[in-house]
Amino acid sequence: MIINIDKPIDWSSFDVVKKIRNITKHKKVGHGGTLDPFASGVLIIGTETDTKTLTSISKSDKTYEAELELGRTTDTLDTEGNIVDEMQIPEIKSNILVSVLNSFLGSQKQQPPMYSAKKHKGTRLYKLARKNIEVDRKDIDININSIDLIDFKSNSIKFRVECSKGTYVRVLGKDIAEKLGTVGYLTSLKRTKVGNYLVNDSISVESFQEKWISTEH
């Protein structure tokens, strides 16, 4: 069974996996690509034999809508962390902003953030980060297929990005802010598409539970 779940904010991807396992009583349950706890949107869950298809799903391109606050940043590059830096925000004109966004199009390398689930010698990076240990991380190859400005205020930018597997939108947000001459962090992130799976077709965990209970299982 493949389920397109709309992951709620403050749930980890594994929280959703555990909940679906608890509802269905299926022994094998997994997800097709991690979504940060502060983020919401499409999280593909597979159970039993369908867990085999999760690898190919996780390799799919993904689309996100993000809000980037300028002038401050956190150690996690999102709302989960503590403010660690503040900078003035220069006057930004929309044509400059669009030009900066477009500069990220195409193939490039990106360094995974310390607050991530990537492993270093068998230990998750975020576990090291919580101990104030920073290690060298290998850059990964990513591709930005499209990036579009949705909304723009003096201290925040809302944008949509379609990108390859492995792209950290938090790092992209940081890099956008730096190119604009300031610092920034993501205040919201929604994954709207994974491959052919759309957020408009996704179902909440509660709705899935109700449907599961109402049918004969």
C-alpha positions in Angstrom: 0.0 0.0 0.0 1.3 3.5 -0.9 -0.2 6.4 1.0 0.2 10.1 0.2 0.2 11.7 3.7 0.1 15.4 4.3 2.6 15.5 7.1 1.7 17.9 9.9 4.1 20.5 11.3 6.1 19.3 14.3 5.9 15.6 13.4 9.1 13.9 12.3 8.8 11.6 9.2 9.4 8.7 11.6 6.5 9.8 13.8 4.2 9.4 10.7 5.7 5.9 10.0 5.1 4.8 13.6 1.5 6.1 13.5 0.7 4.4 10.2 2.3 1.1 11.5 0.2 1.4 14.7 -3.0 2.1 12.6 -2.5 -0.7 10.0 -0.6 -3.2 12.2 1.6 -3.8 9.1 5.1 -4.9 10.1 6.9 -3.2 7.2 6.3 0.5 6.9 8.6 3.2 5.5 8.7 6.6 3.8 9.9 7.8 0.5 12.0 10.8 1.5 12.5 12.6 4.9 10.6 15.8 5.6 11.9 18.1 8.4 9.7 18.3 11.5 9.0 22.1 11.0 7.9 21.3 7.4 4.5 20.1 6.2 3.2 18.5 3.0 3.7 15.4 0.9 5.2 12.4 2.7 4.9 9.1 0.8 4.4 6.1 3.0 4.7 2.5 1.8 3.7 -0.6 3.7 4.6 -4.3 3.3 5.7 -5.3 -0.3 5.1 -1.7 -1.5 8.1 -0.5 0.6 10.2 -1.8 -2.3 8.9 1.1 -4.5 9.9 3.8 -1.9 13.5 3.9 -3.2 12.5 5.0 -6.7 9.9 7.4 -5.2 12.6 9.0 -3.0 14.8 9.6 -6.1 12.0 11.7 -7.7 12.2 15.5 -8.1 10.3 17.4 -5.4 8.6 20.8 -5.3 8.4 23.0 -2.2 7.0 26.4 -1.2 9.2 28.2 1.3 9.1 31.4 3.3 12.5 33.0 4.0 12.9 35.6 6.8 15.7 38.0 6.2 17.9 39.8 8.7 18.2 36.9 11.2 19.3 33.3 11.1 19.3 30.3 13.3 21.7 27.4 13.9 19.3 25.0 12.2 18.4 27.4 9.4 14.7 27.0 10.4 12.3 27.7 13.2 13.6 24.8 15.3 16.8 26.5 16.2 18.1 29.5 18.1 18.9 32.9 16.6 22.7 33.0 16.1 23.2 36.0 13.8 21.5 39.2 12.8 22.3 41.6 9.9 20.7 44.6 8.3 18.6 44.0 5.2 19.6 46.0 2.2 16.9 47.6 0.1 15.9 44.8 -2.3 14.2 45.5 -5.6 12.1 42.8 -7.2 14.2 42.6 -10.4 17.3 42.0 -8.3 15.5 39.4 -6.3 14.3 37.5 -9.4 17.9 37.7 -10.8 19.3 36.2 -7.5 16.7 33.4 -7.5 17.5 32.6 -11.2 21.2 32.4 -10.4 20.5 29.1 -8.5 19.0 27.3 -11.5 20.8 24.2 -12.9 23.3 21.7 -11.5 25.4 22.7 -8.5 27.0 21.4 -5.4 25.5 22.0 -1.9 26.9 21.3 1.5 24.5 19.4 3.8 23.7 21.4 7.0 25.0 20.1 10.4 21.4 19.9 11.6 20.5 17.0 9.2 20.0 13.3 9.2 23.1 12.7 7.1 25.7 10.4 8.8 29.3 11.0 9.7 31.2 7.9 10.6 27.8 6.3 11.6 26.5 9.2 13.7 23.7 11.5 12.5 25.0 15.0 11.9 22.2 16.6 14.1 23.4 14.5 17.1 26.9 16.0 16.7 25.5 19.5 16.1 23.6 19.3 19.4 27.0 18.7 21.1 28.4 21.7 19.3 30.6 19.5 17.2 31.0 20.6 13.6 32.6 18.2 11.0 33.5 18.5 7.4 30.7 17.5 5.1 31.1 16.4 1.5 29.3 18.5 -1.0 26.5 16.8 -2.8 25.4 17.2 -6.4 21.9 18.8 -6.8 19.8 20.3 -9.5 17.4 23.2 -9.3 14.9 22.7 -12.1 12.9 25.9 -11.5 12.6 28.6 -8.8 9.9 31.3 -8.8 9.1 34.2 -6.6 5.6 34.0 -5.0 5.6 37.0 -2.7 8.0 39.6 -1.4 8.0 41.9 1.6 10.8 44.0 3.0 12.0 41.3 5.4 10.6 38.1 3.9 10.5 36.2 0.6 8.1 33.4 -0.4 9.3 31.2 -3.3 8.6 27.9 -5.0 11.4 25.6 -6.0 11.4 22.3 -7.9 14.6 20.4 -7.2 16.4 17.1 -7.3 16.6 14.5 -4.5 19.0 15.5 -1.7 18.4 19.3 -2.0 18.2 21.1 1.3 15.8 24.0 0.9 17.1 25.4 4.2 20.6 25.7 2.8 19.1 27.2 -0.4 17.3 29.8 1.7 20.6 30.7 3.5 22.4 31.0 0.2 19.7 33.3 -1.3 19.9 35.6 1.8 23.7 35.7 1.5 23.5 36.7 -2.2 21.1 39.5 -1.2 23.7 40.8 1.3 22.2 39.6 4.5 21.3 36.4 6.5 18.1 34.4 6.6 16.3 31.3 7.7 13.1 29.4 6.7 10.0 30.2 8.7 7.8 27.8 6.7 8.3 24.9 4.3 5.7 22.9 2.5 6.4 20.1 0.1 3.7 20.2 -2.6 4.9 17.5 -4.9 7.0 14.3 -4.9 7.3 12.8 -8.4 3.7 12.5 -9.5 2.2 12.7 -6.0 0.6 16.1 -5.2 -0.3 17.7 -1.9 -3.8 18.4 -3.2 -4.3 14.6 -3.3 -2.7 13.9 0.1 -4.6 12.8 3.2 -4.1 13.7 6.8 -3.1 11.1 9.3 -6.4 11.5 11.1 -8.4 11.0 7.9 -6.4 8.0 7.0 -7.1 6.5 10.4 -10.8 7.1 10.0 -10.9 5.6 6.6 -8.9 2.6 7.8 -11.2 2.0 10.7 -14.4 2.4 8.7 -13.4 -0.2 6.1 -13.0 -3.9 6.9 -9.4 -4.5 8.1 
